[in-house]
Amino acid sequence: IEDMIGDRLPKFLEGQYICQVSDWIRKKVVHMNGGMWLDCDFICFQNLDGVVDMSKSFDYASWDEWCNRWMDNFFVAKKGSLMLEAAMEYIEKAYTEKGTKVEWCEGSTNALNYAYSLHKWQKVLKFPDHVISFTSAMEDEFFFNPYYGVGEYTSFGAMTSCHHMAESLKQWDEKT
């Protein structure tokens, strides 16, 4: 990462919670190189080469987890993406103005929704809900519910949540 963004983070990121810092870093890295960002809590159900290839054709492609709010935990973008550039500018302005009092989704969904409002006529794509499943892999039902169609996946994979993983593992361990 240092090779791409330098050995010091921009001043507006100082003191921010790690999630807010990573919201900017992921956009910066993909903006500089093009390609795909995939959070570590995504469980792949199939090869994603075809999705990665979309970064050659689309300015930005992602999904929405929460009612028309663009997400940045699974996305592809071309090098120099206008969506990512506008989102990074939004983050810098919001973090500079609000300091460490930014909203939880300020650097992710808020930044991307702002970017989309400026660049909705760019080549952007929102994946249909069924191609990325939002789930908690820490629930028994994930492994045993036929809804998830183990072995018959029609989605790219499942976006889980690491935010509460330690507590979920503890509860799961207590059940078994």
N, C-alpha and C positions, 0 to 999 in steps of 0.2 A: 504494500500500500504506500509506503514511504516513497518508493520509486515513482509512483503516479501522482501523489498529492503533496510530496515533500515531507520533511521530518517534523513539521509543526502544523497543528491544525489552525485554521483561521480563528482570529480573536473572538468572533461571534459564537463560536462553539465552546469556548472556555466556560467551565462550570456547569455545562448542560449534562443532564442524565445521559448515560451511555446509549439508550435507545434513540434519543434525539440526535446524538452525534452520528450514530450509524445510519439514521435516515438520510443525512447529508452525504456521508461517505459512499453509500451504495449508489446513489444517484451520480455522484462525481466520477466514480470508477467506471460505471457503464457509459456515462456521457463521453468520457475520454476514449473508451475502447470499443463501444458497441458490444452487444451480446446479451447475456441473461444474468439476472440476479435471482437467486433462490435461497430463501432462508433455511437455516439448518434444521428447522422443525417441519420441513416438508417431506412427506413420505411419497416417493415416486412409485407409480403403478406401471409405468411404461417408459420406454426410451423417449427422451425429450429433444433429440436432435432436430426434429422438424420444427419444434417450438423455437429453438435457438436460431434456426435459419430465418425465422420471421424478422429477426433484427436486421436483416439485409434489406427488407422491404418496408417495414413499418417504423415510423418515428417512435411509437410507443405501443405496446400491447400488454394488457394486464387483466385484472378481474376486479370485481367489487365484492367485498365480504359483508358490508353493512349498507344496504339500501342506497345504491348509486354513489358510493364513495370509492374512488379509485384506490387500489392497494399497491404497496411497493414491496411486498414480501415475496412476490413471484411475478417477475416482469421481464420483458425483452425490449430493447430499444436500439436504434441505430446510433452509430458514433455521431456525436454532435446533436443529439436529439433536442428539438426545440421544447418538447414537453419537459424533459429533465432540466434543461437550462432555466426555463421559467420557474420550475419547482424549486431549484436551488436558489434562485434570486428571491423567491418568496420566503424561503427558510432564513436566508441571511437577514432580510428585512424584519421578519417576525421575531427572530431570536435577538436581534439588535434592539428592537423596540421593547420587547417584553422581558428580556434577560432570562432568568431561570424560571419565570412564571408562565411559560408556554403551556398550551394544552397538550394532552397526551398525544393526540394525532396531528399536531401542528405541522410537523415535518414530513408526515406521510400523507394521509388522505387530504388534509386541508391544503397542503402544498400542491398536490396533484390535481385536486379539483380546481384550484386557481389556475394552474397551468392549462388545464383542459378548456377553461373558460376563454383563454386567450388563443388557443390553438386547436379548436374543435374541427377545423377544416383541414388539419394535417392528416396524414395517413396514420390514424390511431385505431386501435381495435380493443374492444372489451370482450374478453372471453365469456361465453355463456356460463351460467352458474354451474351447470352439471359437469363441466370439464375440470373444475377444481373444487374438491369437496372440503368444506370446513368441518372439522371434527376434533374431538379430544381423543387421542390415541391412548389416553390413560384410563378410559372407561372400558369396562368389560365388554360392553356392547360392540365396541369397535372390532374386536377380534371374533365375536361369536354371532353377530347379527347378520342375517343374509342380505340386509339392505346394502351393505358395503360390497357384496358380491365378490368375496375373496376369490381370486382366480379368474374373474370375469369382469375386470375393471373397464369401464367406459370413460373414466376420467384420467387426466394426467397424473393425479395423485391427490393426497389429502394434506391440507394445511392444518397442522396441529398447533398447539400453543405451549411454548416452553415457559411462558410467564408464570404458570402455576404448577410446573412439572414436579418440583420437589414435594409440594403438599399432596399432589395427586398420587405420586409414587408411595408416599407414606400411607395414604388412605387405602390404596390398592393392596399394599402389603398387609395392612391390618385386616382386610377382607379375606385374604387367602391363607 
